[in-house]
Amino acid sequence: MEISFRNSNIGCYQIVEIDGHSQKYIMDTSTLSPKRYCWGLLPQNITLDMTELDKKNTSFETKSKTLLGTSTIAIMVQPIVKIGYDMLRNLFVNYEISQQIFLKIVLYFISMLISYLVIWNSLRKAHKIAAERLPKESKKARLTLRTTKRRELTGYIFLFLNLACLLFFLMLNDGEEGAILVINGLISLALFLSVWTMPPISFSYRNKFLTVEKIEEL
C-alpha cells in the first residue's frame, strides 16, 4: 500500500491519498499516539486519526497565493519586535528584575506558558474549522504506521535551545533579558508545534522512517 501526504489549508491537518487517488482522507496530525515517539522513543507502531473525504472535496486544498518576500516580512515585523523589546527592557530596568533570580525564572517559564496557550488556542480553532467543513456522516479511520530504527529527535533540538536561552537569560543582568524572553517564546512555539500539533509525519514517511502497517475504519 502506498500513501502520499499533502499539506492542507489548516496547519495540523494533512491530506492523505491512498494508492494514487483511490481513497482520500484528511489526517489530524495532533492525534499522533503515543506522543513519546516525538521524544526519541520507539514504540512498535504509531497511530493517527483520519476522516474520509470525497474525492471531489476541495475544502482542505491549499490555494496558490502571492507570498510576501522575506525582506518585506522582516520590515513589517521590525516595529512590533522593537516595541516589545523596549517594553520588556524598561520592565527589567525599572523594577530591577535582573537582580531577582526567582522572578526571572518565573518570567522565563511564563514565556513558555504563553506559547503553549497560543498553540492550544490555535489547535482548538483548527479542530472547530475542520469539523464545520466535514459532513457529519463522514467515515472515521485510523492510520497505523510502523517505526524503524530512526528516532525522531526534533523535540530535543528545540528543548536544547530553550535551555540555552535559560542559561543566557540568567547570565544577563542589564535589562537585555527581554530579548531572550522573546526568542525563548518563539522557540517554544516551534517546540509545541513539533511534538504536539504538527509532528513531521510526512517527512518521516518519505524518508522511510515510517512504513504503512494498516488503515482501519472506526
N, C-alpha and C positions, 0 to 999 in steps of 0.2 A: 504494500500500500504506500503510495506517495502522496504527500500533502505539501501545500505551499502556503506561506503566510504573506499577507499584505497589510500594511498599516491602514487603519480606518480613520475617520474624521473625529473619533473620540479616543483620547490618549491611551486609556487602559484596555482598549478593545482592538483585536486584530481579526481580519477576515481570513478564514481558513478554507481552502479549496481542496477537495479530495480527488485524487487521480485526474488531474486536469481541471475539469469543471463538472464532474458528475454530481458532486454534492457541494454545498456551500454553507458555511457556518460563520457565526460571529463569536469569537472567543474572548472571555473576560480574563485577562492575564493576572488580575488581582486575586483570582480564586486559586492560584497555584498552591498545591498541597503535596507534601509537607513543606513549610516555609524554610526548614533547616537546609534545604537544597541551596538556597541563596547565600548560605553562610559556609559553603565549602564542604558540607557533609553529603554523603552519597547514599540516599535511600535507593532501593532497587528500582522503584518507579516513582514518577510524579504524575499528578493529575491536574487537569484544568477543565472548568465548566464551559460549555458552549451552547448556543441556541441555533437551531437550523434556520437558514434563510432561503427564501425563494430565489431562484437563480436570477430573476428579474429585479430583485430588491436592490436598489442602489442608494438607500438612505444612509448607509455607512461608508459609501465610497468617498474618497478624497477628490476634491476638485482642484484643478490647477489654478493657482493664484500667483499674482506678481509678488515675488518675495522681496522684502527690503534688503538692501545691501548691508554688510557688516558695519561699514563706516556710518551709514545712516542710523542704524540701531544704536551704535555707540554714542553718536551725537544726541540722540533722543534720550538716552538713559543717563548721560553725564549729569545733567542738572538734578535729577532725582537722587542719584548717588551722592552728589556734593551736599545737598540739603540734609540727607540722612546722616552723612558723616559729620557735618558741622554740629548737628543737634546732639549726637552721641558724644562728640568730643567735649562740647560745653557741659554736658551732663557729668562726665567723668571729672572734669577740672573743677567745676563749681561746687560739686558735692564731695570732692576728694575721694571718689570711689576707688581710685588707683591704689590707695593705701589700705583698702578693706578687702582682704583676700576672700573671706567668706562671701561677701556680697558680690564680688567679681565672679566667683564660681557659680553663684545663683543666676546671675545675668547671662552667663555663658550657656547654661542649660535652658534658660528661658528662650534664648535664640533658637535652640534646637526644638523646643516645645512649639514655638510659633510655626516653624517649618512643618512640624508634624500636623498641626491643626490646619495649615494651608492645604497639605496633601489630603488629609481626611475629608475636608470640605469639598475639594475638587473631585475626589472619588465618589462622594455621596451624590454630587450633581451629575457626574458621568453616568452613574447607575440609573438615576432618575430619567435622564435624557434617553438612554438606551431602552429603558422599559416603555417609554412613550412611543418609541419607534417600532417596537416589536409587537406583532399580533399576539393577543392573549392565548391563542391556541397553538403557538409555536412549540415545536418539539425540543425538549432539552436533551443534551448529550454530554458525555464526559470523555475527554481525550486522555488516554494513558500513554505516557512516554517512558521508555526505559533509559536509565542513565548509563553512561560509560565511565571510564576511569578519570575523565576530565572533570575537575572540580570547578564550581562557579565561585569565584573569589572577588567579584566586583564589589560586594558589600564591604569587604575588609579594606579595599583600597580607599573608599570614602571614609570609613571609620578611622583609618590611619591618618588621613588628612584632618579629620575632626580633632584627633589627639594632638597633632602637630599645631593646630590652631590654638588649642588649650595651652600648650607649652609657651607659645609666643605671647598669648594673652596674659598669662601670669607673669611673664618676664617684663612686660611693658608697664611703665608707671608714669607716663607723661601725657595721658589723655588720648593716645593713639589707639587705645584698645577698641574704640568704637569701630574702626575699620575692620579689625579682626572679627568682631561680632557679626558684621555684615557678611564677610567672607564665610564664616562658620555657618551662618544661616543658609547661604546658597549651597554649600557643600552638603548640609543636612537635607536640603530638598532633593539633591541628587541621590543621597543615601536612601531615603524613604522611597523614592521612585524605583530604584534598582532592586530593592529587597521586598517591596510591598505591592506597589501598584503596577509597575511596568518591568518585571524581570525580563532579561534578554532571551526569551524562549526561541524566537525565530533565528537569532544569531547562533544559539547553541545547536539548533536543529540543522541549519545549513552547514555547520562545521562538523557534523557527525558526533557531537557531544551527547545528543539525544536521538533516539530512534522510536518509531511508532510501535506501540505494543497493541493497542486496540482502541476502538471507538464504540461506546455502548450508549444506548438510549436510556434515559432515566424515567 
